[in-house]
Amino acid sequence: MNKSELIDAIAKDSGLTKLDSEKAVNSFINTMENTLKGGDVVTLVGFGSFSVKLTAGRSGRDFKTGAPINIPPRNSVRFKPGKNLKECVN
């Protein structure tokens, strides 16, 4: 499912217009981005938690030449599914 399909599904399920659904989805995405940028955790009870984790720098190899390269540390987003989501999928 892509973003436009999600907007259509939310509009159909909630009775909102597609425009209102798009505003809600965009607002949710912006809020998630801003919260995670600040280093906070977003927890949706029953669904899961989103957090930011620092991945340590490491050495690697260039696939083409085989030369060693340095991979710098970076932040990455982690998702831990909640109990209800796990049960729903299984």
C-alpha positions as a Markdown table, in Angstrom:
| # | Residue | x | y | z |
|---|---|---|---|---|
| 1 | Met | 0.0 | 0.0 | 0.0 |
| 2 | Asn | 1.4 | 3.4 | -0.9 |
| 3 | Lys | 0.5 | 6.8 | 0.5 |
| 4 | Ser | -2.3 | 7.6 | -1.9 |
| 5 | Glu | -3.9 | 4.1 | -1.3 |
| 6 | Leu | -3.6 | 4.8 | 2.4 |
| 7 | Ile | -5.4 | 8.1 | 2.0 |
| 8 | Asp | -8.2 | 6.5 | 0.0 |
| 9 | Ala | -8.6 | 3.7 | 2.6 |
| 10 | Ile | -8.7 | 6.2 | 5.5 |
| 11 | Ala | -11.3 | 8.4 | 3.6 |
| 12 | Lys | -13.5 | 5.3 | 3.0 |
| 13 | Asp | -13.2 | 3.9 | 6.5 |
| 14 | Ser | -13.6 | 7.2 | 8.4 |
| 15 | Gly | -16.1 | 9.0 | 6.1 |
| 16 | Leu | -13.7 | 12.0 | 5.7 |
| 17 | Thr | -13.1 | 13.5 | 2.4 |
| 18 | Lys | -9.9 | 12.5 | 0.5 |
| 19 | Leu | -8.5 | 16.1 | 1.1 |
| 20 | Asp | -9.1 | 15.9 | 4.9 |
| 21 | Ser | -7.6 | 12.4 | 5.0 |
| 22 | Glu | -4.6 | 13.6 | 3.1 |
| 23 | Lys | -4.2 | 16.5 | 5.6 |
| 24 | Ala | -4.4 | 14.0 | 8.5 |
| 25 | Val | -1.8 | 11.6 | 7.0 |
| 26 | Asn | 0.6 | 14.5 | 6.2 |
| 27 | Ser | 0.1 | 15.9 | 9.7 |
| 28 | Phe | 0.8 | 12.5 | 11.2 |
| 29 | Ile | 4.0 | 12.1 | 9.1 |
| 30 | Asn | 5.2 | 15.6 | 9.9 |
| 31 | Thr | 4.6 | 15.1 | 13.6 |
| 32 | Met | 6.4 | 11.7 | 13.6 |
| 33 | Glu | 9.4 | 13.2 | 11.8 |
| 34 | Asn | 9.6 | 16.2 | 14.2 |
| 35 | Thr | 9.3 | 14.0 | 17.3 |
| 36 | Leu | 11.9 | 11.5 | 16.1 |
| 37 | Lys | 14.3 | 14.4 | 15.1 |
| 38 | Gly | 14.1 | 15.6 | 18.7 |
| 39 | Gly | 15.2 | 12.2 | 19.9 |
| 40 | Asp | 11.9 | 11.3 | 21.5 |
| 41 | Val | 10.1 | 7.9 | 21.2 |
| 42 | Val | 6.6 | 7.7 | 19.6 |
| 43 | Thr | 4.5 | 4.9 | 21.2 |
| 44 | Leu | 1.2 | 3.9 | 19.7 |
| 45 | Val | -0.2 | 1.5 | 22.3 |
| 46 | Gly | -1.1 | -1.9 | 20.7 |
| 47 | Phe | 0.6 | -0.9 | 17.4 |
| 48 | Gly | 4.2 | -0.3 | 18.3 |
| 49 | Ser | 7.0 | 2.1 | 19.1 |
| 50 | Phe | 9.2 | 4.2 | 16.8 |
| 51 | Ser | 12.6 | 5.3 | 18.2 |
| 52 | Val | 15.9 | 6.7 | 16.9 |
| 53 | Lys | 19.1 | 4.7 | 17.5 |
| 54 | Leu | 22.7 | 5.7 | 16.7 |
| 55 | Thr | 24.4 | 3.2 | 14.5 |
| 56 | Ala | 28.1 | 3.1 | 15.3 |
| 57 | Gly | 30.6 | 3.9 | 12.6 |
| 58 | Arg | 32.5 | 0.9 | 11.1 |
| 59 | Ser | 34.9 | -0.1 | 8.4 |
| 60 | Gly | 33.6 | -1.7 | 5.2 |
| 61 | Arg | 34.8 | -2.6 | 1.7 |
| 62 | Asp | 34.0 | -0.9 | -1.6 |
| 63 | Phe | 32.2 | -3.6 | -3.7 |
| 64 | Lys | 33.8 | -2.5 | -7.0 |
| 65 | Thr | 37.4 | -2.2 | -5.9 |
| 66 | Gly | 37.6 | -4.1 | -2.7 |
| 67 | Ala | 39.3 | -1.1 | -1.0 |
| 68 | Pro | 38.5 | -0.5 | 2.7 |
| 69 | Ile | 36.2 | 2.5 | 3.4 |
| 70 | Asn | 35.0 | 4.2 | 6.5 |
| 71 | Ile | 31.2 | 4.1 | 7.1 |
| 72 | Pro | 30.3 | 7.0 | 9.4 |
| 73 | Pro | 28.0 | 6.7 | 12.4 |
| 74 | Arg | 24.4 | 7.7 | 11.7 |
| 75 | Asn | 20.9 | 7.8 | 13.2 |
| 76 | Ser | 18.4 | 5.2 | 12.1 |
| 77 | Val | 14.7 | 4.7 | 12.9 |
| 78 | Arg | 13.7 | 1.6 | 14.7 |
| 79 | Phe | 10.2 | 0.1 | 15.0 |
| 80 | Lys | 9.2 | -2.4 | 17.6 |
| 81 | Pro | 5.8 | -3.9 | 17.0 |
| 82 | Gly | 3.2 | -4.0 | 19.8 |
| 83 | Lys | 1.5 | -7.1 | 21.1 |
| 84 | Asn | -1.8 | -6.5 | 19.2 |
| 85 | Leu | 0.0 | -6.0 | 15.9 |
| 86 | Lys | 2.1 | -9.1 | 16.4 |
| 87 | Glu | -1.1 | -11.1 | 17.1 |
| 88 | Cys | -2.9 | -9.7 | 14.2 |
| 89 | Val | -0.1 | -10.6 | 11.7 |
| 90 | Asn | 0.3 | -14.1 | 13.1 |
